[in-house]
Amino acid sequence: GYNTATYTYFYDTADAIQNIIGYLLIASFFVYMFRRSVFGPYVRPTLAIFFLLIVVVSGAVFVRSAEHFYEYSRFVVEFQQNMFFVGVLLTFLLWIAMSYLHAESRQFVLLVSGLGIYFSTHAANYALQYLVPSLATVLAKVPPLAYTFMVALWFYTFWRVPVGEPAVEPAARGELKESLVKVQLSA
């Protein structure tokens, strides 16, 4: 049943594996984005160290609560909260990198957007559960909806968006110069 220790163990473990896969997806998006950059060789080691820091911080918070020392699910919940927060942070940093390095394809932008929706919705859901515990039954329906929306967005991306479609249509040369002049005059 839903209230057994076995169900909790397998549910929490499956959810943690799903979060690790999401982290690996963000890491692969970072590697893809920085493949031609000077920082390319440093992306994987940095993200690996960052992941180890998440595990250490989750373990440190878990160990500080002595009454839950032997409870596996408490560690996994703490780990998931940290993973969701880090997922939001890394997605935001990836968006900044995409804007500066000019993301090449619309597919890439939509895939990153799907992960951003997934991680930000889960992080906001955890925060709201702690702030307003009475909404726990309503908020329990939010994570499956966020996951479904992410999968639907990805399905749309792979099904309807052409592979070589640029992320943003480049402006015509005359319009670009005109807009630069307007910016320079207003500054």
N, C-alpha and C positions, 0 to 999 in steps of 0.2 A: 504494500500500500504506500500511499504518499507520505505517511508519517514514520516509516521505518528508517532505520539507520542505513540499510543497504541502498534504498532509493536515494537518500540524501547523498551518500558517498558517490554513487554513480552519476547522479545529476550534477553535483558540484564538479566532479572530475571532468565530465563531458563539457561543461560550461567553461572550465579553465582551459581545456584543450582548444576549444573554439576561440577563446581570447588569445591564446598563444599563436594560433593560425592567423588571426587578425593582425597581431603584431608582426609576424613574418611577412604578411602581405604589405604592410606599411614599409617594412624594411626593404622589401624587393622594389617597391615604388621609389624609395629613396635611392637605391642603387641604380635604378633605371634613370632617374632624373639627373643624378650626378655622374653618369657614366663618362661624359666627356669633360668633366670638370677637373680642376686640380685636386679637389677634395675627394674624388672618386675612390682612391685606395683606402681612405680613412673611414668611409661610411660604415662598412660591415663591422670592423672592430669596435667602432664607437657604439653602434646599436647593440652589439653583443655585450659590451660592458654595461650599457644602460639597462639591458634586460637583467643582468646579474644584480645590478643595484636594486631593481624592483623586487627581486626575490629576497634580497637581504633586508630591505626595508620592511617588506611584508612579514618576514620572519621575526624581525626585531619588534614590531608592533604586536605580533602574536605572542612572543615570549613574555612581553611585559604584562600581559593579562594572565596571571598565574592560575586562575580558575579554569581557563580554557587551554591549558598547556598541552593536553593530550587529545584535544578535539581537532580532528583533521579538517572538518568542514569550516571551522572558524578561520583557519589559515587560508583556505581556498577563497572564502568570501573576502577576506582582507586583500589577498592577491588580486582577485578580480576587480575590486574597487580601484586599486592602484593601476592595474592594466587599463581600465577604462579611462582614468584620468590621463595616463601617459599616452593612450591612443588619441585622445582629443588633442593633447599638446603636440604630438608628432604629426597629426593630420594638419594642424594649424601651421606648423613649421614647413610642412610639405607644400601647403598652399602658398606660403610666402616664397618658397624656392621656385614654385611653378610660375609665379608672377614675375620674378626677376630673371629666371632662366628661360622664360617663354615656353610654356608647355606646348609641345608640337601637335598633339592630336586631341580631338574632342573625346575620343574613347578614354584616354588616360585621365582627363579631367573628370569625366563622369564616374569612373571607377574610384578615384580618390574621393569624390563627393559622396558616393555610397558608403565608403568606410567612415567618412566624417559623420554622416548621419547616424550610422550604427553606434559608433563610440560616444558621440555627444549625447545621444538619447539615453544610452545606458548610464553615463556619468550623471546626467541630470536626474534620472530616475532614482539612483542611489542617494543623491543629495536630497531630493524631495521626500524620500522615505524616512530619512533621518530628521528632516525639519518638520514634517507633518505625518506622524506615524498612523494617524487615522485614515489616511488615503492609501494605505498599503494594498487593499484589495483592488482598488481602481488602478493603481500604479503597476500591479502585477501583470496587467494586460499590455503595458507599453513595450517591454523588450521584444515580445514576439512580433508586434507590429513594426518595430524598427528593423528587425531582422528581415521581415517579409518585404518591407519597402526597399531595403538595400538589395535584396535578391531580385526584386522586380526592376529596380533601376539598372542593375547589372545585366539582367536578361534583355531589357530594352537596348542597352548599350551594345551588346554583342549581336543582337538581332537586327537593329534598325540603323545604327550609326556606321557609316562606311569606315573601313580601316584607315585610309589615308586622309580623312577629313580633318582640316586644320582646326585647332581649338578656337581661334578667333580669325575672322577674315581680316587681312591686312588692309589698311586704309590706302586710298589713292595718294600718290605723291603730292598733288596740289592741295588736297584737304589736310594732309599732315603739316605742310608748311604753313598753311593758313591758321591751323589750330595752334601751332607753336607761336605764331605772331600774336595771337589773341592772349595767350598765356603770358608772353613777355610784356605786353602792354598793360595787362592788369596787375602784374607784379610790381 
